[in-house]
Amino acid sequence: MLFQGKDHRRDELLRRVGDISQIAGVTAAELIDGPEKGVTALDVRAGALRFTVLPGRGMDIGYASYNGTPLSFISGTGFQHASFYEPEGLGWLRGFYSGLLTTCGLTYAGAPCTDGERTLGLHGRVSYTPARNVSYGGRWDGDEYIITVQGTMREVTLFGENVALTRTITARAGAASFSIHDAVENLGFADTEHMMLYHINIGFPVVDAGTKLIAPIQKTTQRDAAAEKGMKEFDRFTGPVKGYQEQCFYHAMKAGNEGVTVSLVNAELNGGMGVFVKYDPKELPEFTEWKMTGEGAYVVGLEPGNCRVEGRAKERARGTLRSLTPGEKRDYHLEIGVCTAAVRQ
């Protein structure tokens, strides 16, 4: 196990601590104040890497840091309890704390729209759905200590969709990254729409003047007129801009042997530091960059998905809307981590 820059054998390490939780582990908690009251949380400590999984909010991830440096953007809404969910229109934003990961889906995502007879709000329900069958803990695998967190969310309505997402988050103590395995299954007896978007939100100080987006981009298109104005500098970032209007870009990526890796890198931070996401474009063929460098809303979203962000009706009209047949299961795999000069060495 890597700890404080040195590899330790299991027996060497355990001779030096009273319990492995002294170095790595998971602490369960319940938030108790304001609109966050009642939200369950799991604080994962994996050495230099630390992050908070929120079973009370769809097994998404709020705070995250590496050696004390914050990685994620946190909005002023706080980790609101699921009971405050407002599904209509843009009401989803009232509880969008952002965090390192907010999941959008499972049957719709993107902008509010009317799809047939259904009026759909922003980004779906799953991030406001508390998890069932939550489990967490650590185990030794040789000299490596492996931390695992798991839970299941269901998006279900009588006479309608019945879809489950089982999420498994795995972190290796001492590593600079963790993995996510999502299994989405149609538990119903009819076909159902399926949209999935990983809203990965990176904030200051990783995002700052001089930060750059690094990715194997083959082609970029803008979402709208606002994004068209920023096409020439979609991969470069400034300090906060007064009155900034969000810009979204769609990037077609060239996959390597290990999929696609997209990074935000700040060369001036800690001698060079960034955050990356690695994913399989066969599972998640779309990638959206959300550039929102306004005052107080200073964040860049790295968003692999099986859809874009214009809503279900647009996906249906384009012929790109995915669906799940009865009993069908889809698997998604991501890795999120930190790149630093020390890690690269």
N, C-alpha and C positions, 0 to 999 in steps of 0.2 A: 504494500500500500504506500502510495506517495504521500508524504506528510512533511511540511516545512522544507520542501525541495529535496527530500531524501527518501529513498525507497527503504521500507521496513518490512521484514518478515512478520507474519502474524504473531509468532511466539515472542519475538523481540518486542513488538509493540504492546502486547497484552501484559508483559512483565512490568511495563512502565505506566500503566493506567489502572484505575480502580474498575472502570467499565468503559467499553468502546464509545459510549455516548459522550465521554469526555472529549472525543475527537470528531465523531460523526454519528448521525442518527436522525430520527424524526421525532418531533415534539408535537403532540396534538393539543389544540386549544379551541376555545369558542370566544368569538368577539363579543364584547359586552356593552358597547357604548353607541348611542345614537342609532341611525338607520342600519348600522352594521351588526347590531345586537342579534345574536343567535346564529351568525354565520360560522360554520366550522372551518378550521384552518389547520394545515399541517406544515410546520416549519422544518424544511429539509436542510440539514447541515452536512455538506459533503466535502469538508475541508475549506479551501479558499472559495468554493462555489456554494452559495446559499440562496434558497428560493422558497416561496410560500405557495403551496398548493391549496386551493379553496374548494373542498368537496361541497360546501354549501352554495357554491357558484360554478357548477358544471365541471369541477376538477380542473379549472383554469388556474393560471399562475399570476399572482399579484406582484409582490416585491421580489426582486432578484438582485444579487450583488456578487462581485468577485473581489476578494481581498479588500472588502469594504467599499469598493467603487460601485455605485448604483448603475444598473443596466436598463431598467424599465422606466417608462413614463407612467406616472400616477396622476390621474385627474382629481379634481376636487370633489367628485361624487362620493368617494369612499367605496368600500366593498359592500354595497347595499344588500340587505337581505332580499331573497328572491320574491318575497311577498310584495315588494315595491315595484315589481315589473310592470311597465306600461307598454303593452304590445302595439298600440296604435301609432301609426305614422312614425315620427322620430322619437317617440317616448323611450325607446331603448337607450338613448343617449343619457337619460337621467340617472342611469346606474352604470354607465360605461366608465369604470375606473381605469380602463386600458390595461395596465399591468404588462408583464412580459408576454402573456398569451391570453387572448380572449377568442373563444371558438365561436364561429358563426355557422348556423345550420339548425337542424339536420335536414329539414324538408324545404327550407327556403333561406336565402341569405341575400345580402345586397340591399339596394334602395327599396323603399316602400313602393308598392305597386298593386294593381288589381289584376289578378291572374284568373281569368274565367269568372267564376262567381265568388272567388275568394279575395278579400281585401287583406293584404299582408303588410306588416310593418317592417322596420329595419332589422336586418341581420338575424332573424330567427329567435328561437326560444332556448336553445341548449345552454347558453351561458348563464341563464337564470334558473336552470333546473338543478336542484340539489341531487347529489349522488346517493345511490343505495349501495349496500354491500361493500362499504369502504374498508380497505385493509392497507396496512403499512408496516414496514419493519426493515430489518437488515439481516444479511447472512454473509458468511464467509465463503469465498470461492478460492481456495488456495490461500494466497496472501493478499487477495483483493477483497475489500468489504463492499458489498453491493446493497444499495438502498432501493426499495421498490414501494411505490404507492399505486393503488388501484381503486377504481370505483366505476359504477354504471349509472348512466342517465337514460331515461326513457321519454321520448316524445310520443304521446299517445292520447287519442281521443276516441270516445265511443262512436262507431260508424265511420271512423276515419283512420288516419295513419297510426302505426304502432311500430316505432323504430327505436332501437336501443344502441347506445354508444358505450362501449367498455373501454376505458382508458387505462393504460399501464405506463407509468413514468418510472424510468430506471436511471439511477445515478451511481457512478463508481466513485467511491471516496478518494479524493486526491486528484480526480480528473477535472478538466476545465469545461466539460460539456455533459449533457444528459440526453436521454432518448425518450421519445414518445411513440407508443404503439396504440393506435386507435382501431378498434374493430366495430364497424357499424353493421347492424343486422336488421332486416325487415322481419319482424315477428308477426306481422299480419297476414291476411289471405288475399290481398290485392296488391297490384303494383302501386308504388308510392314514389313521389318525387324525392330526389336526394341532392342537396347542395351542401358543400363543405368548404369552409374558408378558415385558414389559420391566421388570425389577426395578431401578429407579433410586433409589439410596440416598444421601440427603443427610444430612450430619452437622454437628457443631459446627465453626465458629461460626455457620454459616448457620442451623442449628437451635439455638434457645436460648429462654429465657423471653421471651415477647412475639412470637415468630415467628408468622406467619399464613399459612394456605393461601388462595390466591386463584385462583378457577376459576369458569367459567360453569355452576355446578351447578344442575340442575333438580330432582333428587330424590336422596336419600341413604337407603340401607338398611344395616343392620348385618349382619356375618357371623354373630355369635353373641351369647350373653348378655354376655360381657365387653365387646364393642363397644357393646351397647345402653346400658350404663352411661355411655358417653362420647359419646353422640349429640349432646348439647347443646354440646360443645366440640371436635368433631372437627376444626375448622379453626383452633384455637388451641393453643398449646404452652407448657409450663412448663419449668422446669429438671428435672434427673433426679429420678425418683421411686423410692424404695426399694420393691422388691417389685412393680414395675409389671408388669401382664399385657398382652401385646400386644393391640391392637385393630385390626380391619380393617373398612373402610367401602367400600361400592360406590357410586360416584357416576355418575348419568346426566347427561351433559353436553349443553349446547346448543352446536352447532357454528356457527362464523362462516364467512365466506368463505374464510378460510385455515385451517380446521380448528378444533382445540381447543388452547388454551394453558393450562397449569396451572403455577402458581408458588408457591414457598415464599419469603416475603420477611421479612427481619429489618430493621426500620426503624432499629434502633440500631447496625447493623454498617456501618462505613465510610460513614456518612451515608445508609444505605439500600442494602441489597444482597440479592439473592436468586438462586435457580436456577429455571429454567423448563424444561418439556418441551412441545413442540408436536407434535401428531400428527393423523392423519386418522381420525376415528371410523368412517368407512366401512371402513377396513382393520382398525381396532382398536376394536371397539364397546364394550368394557368398560374401566372404570377402577377400580382398587383403590388405596385409601390405606392404607398400613401404618404405624400409629402405634405406635412402640416407644420410649418415653421413659424407659427404666429406667436404672439405674446401670451404666455400662460397656457398655450396649447402648442407646445414645442416638441414635436414627436415625428418619427419616421416609422411607418408600418411596412414590414416585410411580410407579404401575404400570399403564400402558396395556397392553391385551392383547386377544386374541380369546376369552378365557375368564375365569372367576373363579378363586379360589384354593382351592376345596374338593375338587379332584381330578377325574380323568377319569370315574370312575363317576357322580359327581353331574352332570357336564355331559351325560353320555349319558342319564341319567334325566330331566333337564330338557328334552332334545331340542335342546340348544344346542352339542353337540359337533361341531366342524368336521372335515372330512376332505378329502383330496386324491385326485383320481382319477389314474390312471397318466399321467404326463407333465404333470400340472397344475403351474402355477407361481403363487405368490402373492408380491406385493411389499408391503413395509412401509417407510414413510418417517417418520423422526423428526428433530427438531431439539432439541438440548440446549444450553442456554446460560446466561449470567449477565445479570441485570438490575441495573443500578446507577444512582445518580443521574446519573453522568457519561454512561452509555449513553443514558438517557432524554432527556438534553438534546441 
